[in-house]
Each structure stands twice: as C-alpha cells, then as structure tokens.
Amino acid sequence: MIGKRIQVSDEMRGVCPAFKGAVVYAEMTNSEYNESLWNEINAFLDGYKNSYDIDSIKNISSIAATREVYRKCGKDPSRYRPSGEALIRRALQGKGLYKVNTVVDLINLASIIYGYSIGGFDYDKIVGDEVILGIGEENEPYEGIGRGVINIAGLPVYRDSVGGIGTPTSDNERTKMMLDTRRVFAVVNGYDGNVSQVTSCAECIETLLNKYADATHTEISFF
C-alpha cells in the first residue's frame, strides 16, 4: 500500500497546469544485473536507433514539454538535461546505458520507451507521509546521484519532510535505490499532460517490476 501522498504545489501548477503524474509502488527483490532485462533493453535500443536521431528526439511530446517547463522555471534544459532525454541521447550516440542495478535499469528502460523523466526512490528512505512537487530555490542543498552538489534553483523538485529527493535531471543520493532496497516508489513526470501515455508508462514499470524483480503488492496512483 502506497501510504505516501504526492501534492503538486500551486507554484508548479502555475508553471505547468497540464501536469499529470503517476506513482508506482511495489515490494520487490533487487539484483545487481539481470541478463534477460538487458537483452530486452538492447533489443529495444536497436530498433529505436532506426526511428530517431539526436535532433528529432526534441520533438517527442514528453521531452519537449519537460524542456519547456525547465525554461519557464528558469533553467537551461540543454545544460541540465532531463534524464529521459539524457538517456535517449546517450543511447543514440552509441554510448550504451549505465548498468546500475535491476530496478534502476528497468526504470531507465521505461523512461526511454516513453521519454518521461522518472524518479526512482527507495520508499523507506522517504521521510514523512507527504511528498510535494515544487521548484528549487537558490542555495537549496541537493546532492545528485553520482554528481555531487547540484544547483537545483529553477528545477522542478520533489521534497519530503527533510528536503529534495528528486528532480528530472537527477535524483538525490539520500533516497536512491540500492541492492538492499525492498520497496520502490517510482514517479512518472508527465509535463505534457498526456494521461494515456503517463498511464501506459506506469503500467510498463509495473510489468517490468513483475517480470524482473519478483514484485508483489504493486499499486499505481495518480496525482
């Protein structure tokens, strides 16, 4: 059972009134590497390269809308790339995707399929019962995963009762998913307001969790 509520602040609604978000909660078993998952990832990427190039991906609605929200919030989306776009660019450049762990890897696959930036959090590291989507402030402390301190002023940011846990550019070290993570809280950021695609993306994550992480007690909610 999810048990944590996500609220969209008035500030963010003012910037993106069409925003539609989804949360996928599951109890699961993580692993360092899943060969079958990576076979699926590589097969998808092989086909993807025949459909898009670096220039055309900016026209994908999910990516275009996220970039526009960055601009409205005061952030350069080419300097602080949303993760959905960054993953796709990396794949199209032939660099391959980072292998992190199975749950992170499958969320990255869903992100590439739909173009949405997806926050993947360890449920048990989120402090409090409410998470609020707002906009980063000047000098707000934030440590991105593998990036060190990030200037999140002007970035959309999810905050728990302690502080920021995720932005579309990078999630926070404090709530990242590790091999011992047993409950996942994955958030789909639909800045394009496409309810159908956001729903499909959330269902894709649920399917991948069932398939590759022995998920139980899965639940999807929308905000």
C-alpha positions as CSV (number, residue, x, y, z in Angstrom):
1,M,0.0,0.0,0.0
2,I,1.5,3.4,-1.1
3,G,0.7,5.3,2.1
4,K,2.5,8.4,0.9
5,R,0.7,11.3,-0.8
6,I,2.2,13.5,-3.5
7,Q,1.0,17.0,-3.9
8,V,1.7,19.5,-6.7
9,S,2.4,22.9,-5.3
10,D,0.5,26.0,-6.6
11,E,3.8,27.3,-7.9
12,M,4.3,24.3,-10.1
13,R,0.7,24.2,-11.2
14,G,1.1,27.8,-12.3
15,V,4.0,26.9,-14.5
16,C,2.5,23.6,-15.8
17,P,-1.2,23.4,-15.3
18,A,-1.5,20.4,-17.5
19,F,0.9,18.3,-15.4
20,K,-0.1,14.7,-14.8
21,G,1.9,12.4,-12.6
22,A,1.8,8.7,-11.6
23,V,3.4,6.7,-8.8
24,V,4.2,3.0,-9.0
25,Y,4.7,1.4,-5.6
26,A,5.9,-2.2,-5.3
27,E,7.6,-4.6,-2.9
28,M,10.3,-6.4,-4.8
29,T,13.7,-8.1,-4.8
30,N,16.5,-6.1,-6.5
31,S,19.6,-7.6,-8.1
32,E,22.9,-6.4,-9.4
33,Y,22.2,-7.5,-13.0
34,N,19.5,-9.3,-15.0
35,E,20.6,-10.7,-18.3
36,S,17.0,-11.1,-19.7
37,L,16.3,-7.5,-18.9
38,W,19.4,-6.3,-20.7
39,N,18.5,-8.4,-23.7
40,E,15.2,-6.6,-23.8
41,I,16.9,-3.2,-23.3
42,N,19.4,-3.8,-26.1
43,A,16.7,-5.1,-28.5
44,F,14.6,-2.0,-27.9
45,L,17.6,0.3,-28.4
46,D,18.5,-1.4,-31.7
47,G,15.0,-0.6,-33.0
48,Y,15.0,2.9,-31.5
49,K,18.1,4.0,-33.4
50,N,16.2,3.4,-36.7
51,S,13.3,5.7,-35.6
52,Y,15.1,8.8,-34.1
53,D,18.2,10.8,-34.2
54,I,19.7,13.4,-31.8
55,D,17.8,16.3,-33.4
56,S,14.4,14.6,-33.7
57,I,14.0,13.5,-30.1
58,K,13.4,17.1,-29.0
59,N,10.1,16.8,-30.9
60,I,8.8,13.9,-28.7
61,S,6.0,15.5,-26.7
62,S,7.2,14.2,-23.3
63,I,10.7,15.6,-23.9
64,A,9.5,18.9,-25.5
65,A,7.1,19.6,-22.6
66,T,9.8,18.9,-19.9
67,R,12.2,21.2,-21.7
68,E,9.6,23.9,-21.8
69,V,8.9,23.6,-18.1
70,Y,12.6,24.0,-17.4
71,R,12.7,27.2,-19.4
72,K,9.6,28.5,-17.6
73,C,11.2,27.7,-14.2
74,G,14.4,29.5,-15.3
75,K,16.7,26.5,-16.1
76,D,18.5,25.8,-19.3
77,P,17.4,22.3,-20.4
78,S,20.5,21.8,-22.6
79,R,22.8,22.4,-19.6
80,Y,20.7,20.5,-17.0
81,R,19.2,17.8,-19.3
82,P,16.1,16.0,-18.1
83,S,17.0,12.3,-17.5
84,G,14.6,11.0,-20.1
85,E,16.3,13.0,-22.8
86,A,19.8,12.3,-21.5
87,L,19.2,8.5,-21.6
88,I,17.9,8.6,-25.1
89,R,20.8,10.9,-26.3
90,R,23.3,8.5,-24.7
91,A,21.7,5.5,-26.5
92,L,21.6,7.2,-29.9
93,Q,25.2,8.3,-29.5
94,G,26.2,4.6,-29.2
95,K,27.5,5.1,-25.6
96,G,25.2,2.4,-24.1
97,L,23.3,2.8,-20.9
98,Y,24.9,2.6,-17.4
99,K,24.3,-0.7,-15.6
100,V,23.3,0.3,-12.1
101,N,21.0,-2.4,-10.6
102,T,18.0,-4.2,-12.0
103,V,15.3,-1.8,-10.6
104,V,17.1,1.3,-11.8
105,D,17.8,-0.3,-15.1
106,L,14.2,-1.3,-15.8
107,I,13.0,2.2,-14.8
108,N,15.5,3.6,-17.3
109,L,14.1,1.4,-20.0
110,A,10.6,2.7,-19.3
111,S,12.0,6.2,-19.5
112,I,13.5,5.6,-22.9
113,I,10.3,4.0,-24.2
114,Y,8.1,6.9,-23.2
115,G,10.5,9.8,-23.0
116,Y,9.4,10.7,-19.5
117,S,11.9,11.5,-16.7
118,I,11.1,9.0,-13.9
119,G,12.1,9.4,-10.3
120,G,13.1,6.1,-8.7
121,F,13.2,6.2,-4.9
122,D,13.7,3.8,-2.0
123,Y,10.3,4.1,-0.3
124,D,11.7,3.5,3.1
125,K,14.2,6.4,2.8
126,I,11.5,9.0,2.1
127,V,10.8,10.9,5.3
128,G,7.2,11.6,6.2
129,D,3.9,10.8,4.6
130,E,3.8,13.6,2.0
131,V,6.0,14.5,-1.0
132,I,5.5,17.9,-2.6
133,L,6.4,18.8,-6.2
134,G,7.7,22.4,-6.3
135,I,10.5,24.5,-7.8
136,G,14.1,24.5,-6.5
137,E,15.3,27.6,-4.7
138,E,18.7,29.4,-4.7
139,N,21.3,27.7,-2.5
140,E,18.9,24.8,-1.7
141,P,21.1,21.9,-0.6
142,Y,20.9,18.9,-3.0
143,E,23.3,16.0,-3.8
144,G,22.6,14.3,-7.1
145,I,23.4,10.7,-7.6
146,G,27.0,10.4,-8.8
147,R,27.0,14.2,-9.4
148,G,27.8,15.7,-6.1
149,V,26.2,19.1,-5.2
150,I,23.8,20.3,-7.9
151,N,22.3,23.8,-8.2
152,I,18.6,23.0,-8.3
153,A,17.4,26.6,-8.4
154,G,14.8,26.7,-11.1
155,L,14.4,22.9,-11.4
156,P,11.2,21.0,-10.6
157,V,11.9,19.2,-7.4
158,Y,10.1,16.7,-5.2
159,R,10.6,17.3,-1.5
160,D,9.9,15.1,1.6
161,S,9.8,16.5,5.1
162,V,13.7,16.7,5.1
163,G,14.3,18.2,1.7
164,G,14.7,17.5,-2.0
165,I,14.6,13.9,-3.1
166,G,14.3,14.1,-6.9
167,T,14.5,16.4,-9.9
168,P,14.0,15.3,-13.6
169,T,17.8,15.9,-14.0
170,S,19.0,13.8,-11.1
171,D,17.6,12.0,-8.1
172,N,19.1,12.6,-4.6
173,E,21.8,10.3,-3.1
174,R,19.7,10.2,0.1
175,T,16.8,8.3,-1.3
176,K,18.5,6.3,-4.1
177,M,17.7,2.6,-4.7
178,M,20.4,0.1,-3.7
179,L,20.6,-3.7,-3.8
180,D,19.0,-3.9,-0.4
181,T,16.0,-1.7,-1.4
182,R,12.8,-3.7,-0.9
183,R,10.2,-1.1,-1.7
184,V,10.2,1.1,-4.7
185,F,8.5,4.4,-5.2
186,A,8.7,5.3,-8.9
187,V,7.3,8.7,-10.1
188,V,6.4,9.4,-13.7
189,N,6.6,13.1,-14.6
190,G,4.0,13.9,-17.3
191,Y,4.7,17.5,-18.1
192,D,2.9,17.1,-21.4
193,G,-0.3,16.2,-19.5
194,N,-0.9,13.1,-21.7
195,V,-2.9,10.9,-19.3
196,S,-2.9,7.9,-21.6
197,Q,0.9,7.9,-22.0
198,V,1.6,8.5,-18.4
199,T,-0.7,5.6,-17.5
200,S,0.9,3.4,-20.1
201,C,4.4,4.3,-18.7
202,A,3.3,3.5,-15.2
203,E,1.9,0.2,-16.3
204,C,5.1,-0.6,-18.2
205,I,7.1,-0.1,-15.0
206,E,4.7,-2.3,-13.1
207,T,5.1,-5.0,-15.8
208,L,8.9,-4.8,-15.7
209,L,8.9,-5.0,-11.9
210,N,6.8,-8.1,-12.0
211,K,8.9,-9.6,-14.8
212,Y,12.4,-8.9,-13.5
213,A,12.2,-8.0,-9.8
214,D,9.6,-10.5,-8.4
215,A,7.3,-7.6,-7.5
216,T,4.4,-8.1,-5.1
217,H,1.8,-5.7,-3.7
218,T,2.1,-3.4,-6.7
219,E,0.0,-0.3,-6.8
220,I,-0.4,2.7,-9.2
221,S,-1.8,6.0,-8.2
222,F,-2.1,9.4,-10.0
223,F,-1.7,13.0,-8.9
